[in-house]
Amino acid sequence: MERIEVKSLLEDVAAGRISVDDAQMRLKMEPFEDLGFAKPDHHRALRQGIAEVIYGAGKTPEQIKDIAAAMKAHGQKTILITRMSAEAAELVGREMPMQYDKLSRVGVIGEMPKPDGAGRIVVATGGTSDMPVAEEAARTAEALGNVVVRLYDVGVAGIHRLLSHQEDIMSARVIIAIAGMEGALASVIGGLADCPVIAVPTSVGYGASFGGLSALLSMLNSCAGGVSVVNIDNGFGAGYLASMINHIGVKE
């Protein structure tokens, strides 16, 4: 919807020709921009509270640049790009200011929002090898306005490492538990915490881990209450969901 159309719609509301609810519905159903190779959804934040995120894998650096430029032109202040190659980051970074993290392959264009979530999100990993997925989750949550506490390499092979952070676990609003191998970390944290636990299986492990399938099935079969599971290596999905949970009540 062009600015002139928005102005006309608001004038109709002010004149009583259209109700506030009808105007809101029109705004929510309006539009996207057709770039030929992509259709950026500029009103997703209006509908869902969170703006569209660019999934970088499979896109050329030029496509990512053009999509980001379209979002920025429509007023999106924070643009999150996941699974972004270093090549794409170099090209986009020449066109607009961007923070890029090589470990997580996450890029953020524009200003980081001030944290406005209800509490803290804890991101915990079984091992150091899980950090790329963990950082994807953590940086996603931070880009969506959350305070994140990182607890890395606190797996069950040395459970005293996890237990030394009980205060962080007990005070969290949401916990993201990330682990490969047999994925036991999620169940252990689920048995300690009084908040939702989002389990993320990773593809880290030896042959019989089947690229994360073993951890996925273990987490799905967790006996601890309050544990939900996202897909293998899906740090973004976990960070996004954790942010939604952490903002429940805040928006009202």
C-alpha positions, 0 to 999 in steps of 0.5 A: 500500500502506497503512502497516499493510499494509507493517507486516504484510508486514514482520512476515511476513518477520520470522516467515519466512512470506514470503521477502525476495524475495517481499516485495520483489516485492510492494512493487514491484508495489504501488500507485498512488493513484487521484485520478480524473484521475490515478494517481500512482505512489508506488512508482516510486522503489522499482522504478526508483530515481527517483520519478515526475516530473510533466509539467505541460503539458496539466494544469490548475494544480489538477491539478498541485497535487493530484498534488504534494500526493499525492506529498508526503503519501506521503513523496516529498521532492523533486518535479520538475515539468516544462513548468510554466506560470507560472500553475500555479507561482503556485498550487502555490507558495501551497500548498507551498514550491517553486523555479520557473525561468521559463526552463526552466519547471521547478518543484521542490518540497521539498529538493534532494538532495545530489549522489551521482553518480559524476562531473559532468554537462556541459550544453553548448549551441550558442547562447543560444537553446537555453538553455530546453531546456538548463536543463530538462536541467540542473535535472532532473539536479540534482534527481536528485542530480548536479553539473552544469557549464553550457557555454552558447553554445559552438557550432561557428560559433565553435569556439574557444569550445568548445575553451577548455573542453576540461578540462571536456569531458575530465573529464565523466562524461556530456555533454549536447550541445544544439543547433538549426540543423544540430546539429553540436555533438554530433558535435564534442563526441563527437569530443573526449570519452571519455564518453557524449554525449547529443544533444538537437536543439532547434527553434531555427533558420530555416525549413529546420531544420523545427522541429528535424528537421534537427538531429535527423537530423544527430545521428542520423547522427553519425559520432562514436562514443558519441553517442545522441539524444533527441527534439526539445527533450527536455531532461528526457529527456536530464537523466534519462538522464544521471543514470542513467548518472552513478549506474551503480556508485554504487547498488551 
